[in-house]
């Protein structure tokens, strides 16, 4: 199995690759630079990956930022929106031709988008997605995760309508002990440092749901699901099934990233 890790930390990449190769016995693990805070970087990554001449059977949209003070990407997007949603939106669009070409009836390729239970308290402000009028780090993060669930569900509608051998599912990893908490309050950071090993999932445990969505035989040809707790199907927030809201967000994603993607009537 060939694994390509996309990331923006060139310094850590060699050590990560070494550990994966040692632990799995798979030497076919590689790194390609990708900065989701830059649409130009996303486009370059897609070109670089295509140049490898490899099939693409699974795309895991995993990267993200959480609870950051308001800042903007190099393209001028609020960072939660730009990194968590728009970067993945464009990346999936650019890699979809490879996913289509790599799938076949009875052996669909898979898109796994990492969501969060935080989406349940999210609200999508279509008049101010950038948080310029009023900004809350919590609201911006929840909104970005809500946007990802809406995206994942509408993407499956598009794939189904076209008869593509590709599925789209959302995976909720749970509360995981990672560096994402570096922007939380001092008390929460202290509690995580002292008790994170006991109260939070380890990164390995947090990856279980995504891995299940990526490889489970029972999900062959199955899309449009929201998965949690290692692969249990759950109901996402009801508004994520609102077709009108899905269309509006999709259209805005296309406008902001400068692409034309999909049937606007779906």
C-alpha positions as CSV (number, residue, x, y, z in Angstrom):
1,X,0.0,0.0,0.0
2,X,1.4,3.4,-1.0
3,X,0.7,6.1,1.5
4,X,1.3,9.8,0.7
5,X,1.2,12.1,3.7
6,X,0.3,15.7,3.0
7,X,1.5,18.3,5.5
8,X,3.1,21.7,6.0
9,X,5.8,20.7,8.5
10,X,8.8,19.7,6.4
11,X,11.1,19.4,9.5
12,X,8.9,16.7,11.2
13,X,8.0,14.8,8.0
14,X,11.2,12.5,7.9
15,X,10.7,11.4,11.5
16,X,7.0,10.7,11.0
17,X,7.7,8.7,7.8
18,X,10.4,6.7,9.6
19,X,8.1,5.8,12.5
20,X,5.3,4.7,10.1
21,X,7.7,2.6,8.1
22,X,9.1,1.0,11.3
23,X,5.7,0.3,12.9
24,X,3.9,-1.0,9.8
25,X,6.7,-2.6,7.8
26,X,5.5,-0.6,4.8
27,X,8.4,1.3,3.2
28,X,6.1,2.8,0.6
29,X,5.3,5.9,2.7
30,X,6.1,9.4,1.2
31,X,5.6,13.1,2.0
32,X,4.3,15.9,-0.2
33,X,4.1,19.5,1.0
34,X,0.7,21.0,1.4
35,X,-0.4,24.1,3.1
36,X,-4.2,24.3,3.3
37,X,-4.0,28.0,4.2
38,X,-2.8,28.7,0.6
39,X,-5.0,27.9,-2.4
40,X,-1.8,28.1,-4.6
41,X,-0.3,25.4,-2.4
42,X,-3.4,23.2,-2.7
43,X,-3.2,23.5,-6.5
44,X,0.5,22.7,-6.5
45,X,0.0,19.7,-4.3
46,X,-2.7,18.3,-6.7
47,X,-0.3,18.8,-9.6
48,X,2.6,17.2,-7.7
49,X,0.5,14.2,-6.7
50,X,-0.9,13.7,-10.3
51,X,2.7,13.8,-11.6
52,X,3.5,10.7,-9.5
53,X,1.2,8.7,-11.8
54,X,-0.4,6.9,-8.9
55,X,-4.0,5.8,-8.5
56,X,-5.9,7.4,-5.6
57,X,-8.2,5.1,-3.6
58,X,-8.7,7.0,-0.4
59,X,-8.5,10.7,0.4
60,X,-8.7,11.7,4.0
61,X,-9.4,15.3,4.6
62,X,-7.9,15.5,8.1
63,X,-6.0,18.8,8.7
64,X,-7.4,21.7,10.6
65,X,-7.0,24.6,13.1
66,X,-9.0,25.1,16.2
67,X,-9.9,28.1,18.4
68,X,-7.4,30.4,16.9
69,X,-7.5,34.2,17.4
70,X,-8.9,35.8,14.3
71,X,-6.3,35.7,11.5
72,X,-6.4,35.3,7.8
73,X,-4.9,32.9,5.3
74,X,-2.6,34.2,2.5
75,X,-5.8,34.4,0.3
76,X,-7.5,36.7,2.9
77,X,-9.9,34.1,4.4
78,X,-10.6,33.7,8.1
79,X,-8.3,30.9,9.0
80,X,-10.9,28.3,10.3
81,X,-13.0,28.8,7.2
82,X,-9.9,28.9,4.9
83,X,-8.0,25.9,6.3
84,X,-10.7,23.6,7.6
85,X,-13.3,24.1,4.8
86,X,-12.0,25.9,1.7
87,X,-8.7,24.1,1.5
88,X,-10.3,20.7,1.7
89,X,-13.1,21.9,-0.7
90,X,-10.6,22.8,-3.4
91,X,-8.3,19.8,-2.7
92,X,-11.2,17.4,-3.1
93,X,-12.3,19.1,-6.3
94,X,-8.8,18.9,-7.8
95,X,-8.3,15.2,-6.9
96,X,-11.7,14.0,-7.8
97,X,-10.7,13.0,-11.4
98,X,-8.0,10.7,-10.0
99,X,-10.5,9.2,-7.5
100,X,-13.0,8.6,-10.3
101,X,-10.4,7.0,-12.5
102,X,-9.2,4.7,-9.6
103,X,-12.6,3.4,-8.7
104,X,-14.8,0.8,-10.3
105,X,-18.2,-0.8,-9.7
106,X,-17.9,-3.0,-6.6
107,X,-14.7,-1.3,-5.5
108,X,-15.4,2.4,-5.0
109,X,-12.8,4.9,-3.9
110,X,-13.5,6.8,-0.8
111,X,-13.4,10.4,0.5
112,X,-13.3,10.7,4.3
113,X,-13.8,14.2,5.7
114,X,-12.9,14.6,9.4
115,X,-15.7,16.4,11.2
116,X,-16.4,17.1,14.9
117,X,-19.2,16.9,17.4
118,X,-18.7,20.6,17.7
119,X,-20.7,20.9,14.5
120,X,-23.8,20.2,16.6
121,X,-23.5,23.7,18.1
122,X,-22.4,25.4,14.9
123,X,-24.3,28.0,12.9
124,X,-23.6,28.9,9.4
125,X,-23.7,32.7,8.9
126,X,-23.9,33.0,5.1
127,X,-23.8,36.8,5.4
128,X,-20.5,36.8,7.3
129,X,-18.7,33.5,6.9
130,X,-15.4,35.4,7.5
131,X,-16.4,36.6,10.9
132,X,-15.6,40.2,10.1
133,X,-18.7,41.8,11.8
134,X,-18.3,39.8,15.0
135,X,-15.7,37.1,15.7
136,X,-15.7,34.2,18.2
137,X,-13.0,31.5,17.9
138,X,-15.5,28.9,19.2
139,X,-18.1,30.0,16.7
140,X,-15.7,30.1,13.9
141,X,-14.4,26.5,14.6
142,X,-17.9,25.1,15.0
143,X,-19.0,26.8,11.8
144,X,-16.1,25.3,9.9
145,X,-16.9,21.8,11.1
146,X,-20.6,22.3,10.3
147,X,-19.5,23.4,6.8
148,X,-17.5,20.2,6.4
149,X,-20.5,18.0,7.2
150,X,-22.7,20.0,4.8
151,X,-20.0,19.6,2.2
152,X,-19.6,15.8,2.7
153,X,-23.3,15.2,2.4
154,X,-23.8,17.3,-0.7
155,X,-20.7,15.8,-2.3
156,X,-22.3,12.3,-1.9
157,X,-25.4,13.6,-3.7
158,X,-23.3,14.8,-6.6
159,X,-21.3,11.6,-6.8
160,X,-24.5,9.5,-6.7
161,X,-26.2,11.6,-9.4
162,X,-23.2,11.2,-11.7
163,X,-22.9,7.4,-11.0
164,X,-19.3,7.9,-9.9
165,X,-17.5,4.9,-8.2
166,X,-16.6,7.2,-5.3
167,X,-18.2,7.6,-1.8
168,X,-18.1,10.5,0.7
169,X,-18.4,10.1,4.4
170,X,-17.8,12.2,7.5
171,X,-15.8,10.9,10.4
172,X,-16.0,12.3,14.0
173,X,-12.7,11.3,15.8
174,X,-14.0,12.4,19.3
175,X,-12.0,14.4,21.8
176,X,-8.4,13.6,21.1
177,X,-5.3,14.6,22.9
178,X,-3.4,16.6,20.3
179,X,-1.8,20.0,19.8
180,X,-5.1,21.5,18.6
181,X,-5.7,22.6,22.2
182,X,-2.8,25.0,22.2
183,X,-5.1,28.0,21.7
184,X,-7.5,27.0,24.6
185,X,-7.4,28.9,27.9
186,X,-4.6,28.4,30.4
187,X,-6.7,26.2,32.7
188,X,-7.8,23.8,29.9
189,X,-4.2,23.5,28.7
190,X,-3.0,22.7,32.2
191,X,-5.8,20.1,32.6
192,X,-4.9,18.5,29.3
193,X,-1.3,18.3,30.3
194,X,-2.1,16.7,33.6
195,X,-5.1,14.5,32.7
196,X,-5.2,14.3,28.9
197,X,-3.8,10.8,28.9
198,X,-6.7,9.7,31.1
199,X,-9.7,11.8,29.8
200,X,-8.9,12.2,26.1
201,X,-8.4,9.7,23.3
202,X,-4.9,9.1,22.1
203,X,-4.1,10.2,18.5
204,X,-4.2,6.5,17.6
205,X,-7.6,6.0,19.1
206,X,-8.8,9.2,17.5
207,X,-7.8,7.8,14.1
208,X,-9.9,4.7,14.4
209,X,-13.1,6.2,12.9
210,X,-11.3,7.6,9.9
211,X,-9.5,4.3,9.3
212,X,-12.9,2.5,9.5
213,X,-14.4,4.9,7.0
214,X,-11.4,4.4,4.7
215,X,-11.2,0.6,4.7
216,X,-14.2,-1.1,6.3
217,X,-15.7,-3.7,3.8
218,X,-19.2,-3.0,5.1
219,X,-18.9,0.6,3.7
220,X,-18.2,-0.5,0.2
221,X,-20.4,1.7,-2.0
222,X,-21.9,3.4,1.1
223,X,-21.7,7.2,1.4
224,X,-23.4,10.1,3.0
225,X,-22.8,8.8,6.5
226,X,-21.7,10.5,9.7
227,X,-19.5,8.1,11.7
228,X,-18.2,8.2,15.2
229,X,-16.9,6.0,18.0
230,X,-14.8,3.8,15.7
231,X,-17.4,3.5,13.0
232,X,-20.8,3.8,14.6
233,X,-23.3,5.6,12.4
234,X,-24.8,8.7,14.0
235,X,-27.2,11.4,13.0
236,X,-25.5,14.7,12.2
237,X,-27.2,18.1,13.0
238,X,-30.5,18.2,11.2
239,X,-29.7,21.3,9.2
240,X,-26.9,19.5,7.4
241,X,-29.6,17.8,5.4
242,X,-31.0,21.1,4.2
243,X,-30.5,21.1,0.5
244,X,-30.9,24.8,0.1
245,X,-28.2,25.5,2.6
246,X,-26.0,22.8,1.0
247,X,-26.4,24.6,-2.3
248,X,-25.6,28.0,-0.9
249,X,-22.5,26.9,0.9
250,X,-21.3,24.9,-2.2
251,X,-21.8,28.0,-4.4
252,X,-19.9,30.2,-2.0
253,X,-17.1,27.6,-1.8
254,X,-16.9,27.6,-5.6
255,X,-16.9,31.4,-5.7
256,X,-14.2,31.8,-3.0
257,X,-11.9,29.2,-4.5
258,X,-12.5,30.3,-8.1
259,X,-13.8,27.0,-9.5
260,X,-17.0,25.7,-11.1
261,X,-18.0,22.4,-9.5
262,X,-21.1,20.3,-9.8
263,X,-24.8,20.7,-10.7
264,X,-26.2,23.7,-8.9
265,X,-29.7,22.1,-8.9
266,X,-28.7,19.1,-6.7
